[in-house]
Amino acid sequence: MNDTLLEGLGWFARAVGLFYVVGGVVAMRAWRMNALLDNAVSQISLKATDPVERTRSVAMFIASGLTAVSGLLLIFLLKAAVVAFLLNAASQAAYLAWAARALPPEDESEVIGRRRTTNAFVIWLVMTGLVLLLFERGVLT
């Protein structure tokens, strides 16, 4: 692979990294709002939050944090991005496997939401492949 193409891929990776930083921060904000609402409902109803909902919340926190961190590492083309992308891929795969059993879609909107989550996971895997390629070619420092 020639140097010009690798340099172009490096700049593309930086743009992807910026996208993931913003996406991770937005998802973290959504997690925070969801956690606040769960806490308020729990206090009003005097019932503990459903364990399935707590697990979903923890998964969202982990994925959004790893997404933001992965993006930040990618912006600077750091080798640590490899670990962050692989960890996030593993956490997303684990969530999707768990959700298939614990949270089967109950209506059309949930089916669409699950499909979007799965599509985002596939795109994450493609970007993880790009990060691995950049690592293998010595672009990451």
HELIX and SHEET records of a PDB file:
HELIX    1   1 ASP A    3  SER A   45  1                                  43    
HELIX    2   2 PRO A   51  ILE A   75  1                                  25    
HELIX    3   3 ALA A   80  ALA A  102  1                                  23    
HELIX    4   4 GLU A  108  GLU A  136  1                                  29    
END                                                                             
